[in-house]
């Protein structure tokens, strides 16, 4: 049997999309599972590109994933969860990559308001009832 015929019958297990990513997530973060400076990045924290930052595509120190995160946030701020879903990466990896971008001052993160700082619902109801009574 010729090599060409044998190769045509051999299943190509690692060529299709089901094989998964070519680069493992921990390789994108250089083995880090958390960011060094300890930025607290909630799933709903919004990532906003810094207006004064240069075009990330020209920065040779950034990975393609870093550049894509900045570009995805360019149109509208995106949450950590949205970025992870859009990039098809684990949330932990996106947190590390966004932390790198914060350190490089290419993006900034707006954190959600903690529940303890939100106004009490009963106070808001009393204000609405008071306004209706006017």
GIJO-V990030 format. One record per residue. RES is the residue in one small letter. SS is DSSP state (alpha for helix, beta for strand, coil for the rest). PSI is psi in radians with two decimals (* if undefined). Layout:
BEGIN
res = (RES	RES)
ss = (SS	SS)
psi = (PSI	PSI)
END
This chain:
BEGIN
res = (x	x	x	x	x	x	x	x	x	x	x	x	x	x	x	x	x	x	x	x	x	x	x	x	x	x	x	x	x	x	x	x	x	x	x	x	x	x	x	x	x	x	x	x	x	x	x	x	x	x	x	x	x	x	x	x	x	x	x	x	x	x	x	x	x	x	x	x	x	x	x	x	x	x	x	x	x	x	x	x	x	x	x	x	x	x	x	x	x	x	x	x	x	x	x	x	x	x	x	x	x	x	x	x	x	x	x	x	x	x	x	x	x	x	x	x	x	x	x	x	x	x	x	x	x	x	x	x	x	x	x	x	x	x)
ss = (coil	coil	alpha	alpha	alpha	alpha	alpha	alpha	alpha	coil	coil	coil	coil	coil	coil	coil	alpha	alpha	alpha	coil	coil	coil	coil	coil	alpha	alpha	alpha	alpha	coil	coil	coil	coil	coil	coil	coil	coil	coil	coil	coil	coil	coil	coil	coil	coil	coil	beta	beta	beta	beta	coil	coil	coil	coil	coil	coil	alpha	alpha	alpha	coil	coil	coil	coil	coil	alpha	alpha	alpha	alpha	alpha	alpha	alpha	alpha	alpha	alpha	alpha	alpha	coil	coil	beta	beta	alpha	alpha	alpha	alpha	alpha	alpha	alpha	alpha	coil	coil	coil	alpha	alpha	alpha	alpha	alpha	alpha	alpha	alpha	alpha	alpha	alpha	alpha	alpha	coil	coil	coil	beta	beta	beta	beta	coil	coil	coil	coil	alpha	alpha	alpha	coil	coil	coil	alpha	alpha	alpha	alpha	alpha	alpha	alpha	alpha	alpha	alpha	alpha	alpha	alpha	coil)
psi = (2.37	2.76	-0.66	-0.75	-0.74	-0.76	-0.53	-0.44	-0.31	2.20	2.45	1.53	-0.44	0.36	-0.53	3.07	-0.40	-0.21	-0.33	-3.07	2.56	-0.67	2.19	2.56	-0.69	-0.40	-0.57	-0.51	0.17	0.69	-0.01	2.44	-0.20	2.75	2.53	-0.73	-0.06	0.57	2.34	1.89	1.72	2.85	-0.53	0.12	2.32	2.34	2.17	2.26	2.52	2.25	-0.53	-0.06	2.56	2.96	2.09	-0.35	-0.38	-0.08	1.94	-0.24	-0.22	2.51	2.87	-0.57	-0.70	-0.83	-0.74	-0.64	-0.82	-0.74	-0.69	-0.57	-0.17	-0.70	-0.77	2.55	2.50	2.58	2.87	-0.74	-0.73	-0.72	-0.76	-0.74	-0.76	-0.61	-0.16	0.83	2.71	2.59	-0.69	-0.68	-0.77	-0.67	-0.75	-0.76	-0.72	-0.67	-0.68	-0.75	-0.60	-0.77	-0.63	0.01	0.62	-0.44	2.85	2.76	2.27	2.19	2.61	2.73	2.24	2.53	-0.53	-0.42	-0.14	2.60	2.63	2.38	-0.64	-0.61	-0.74	-0.69	-0.72	-0.66	-0.78	-0.76	-0.68	-0.69	-0.68	-0.58	-0.38	*)
END
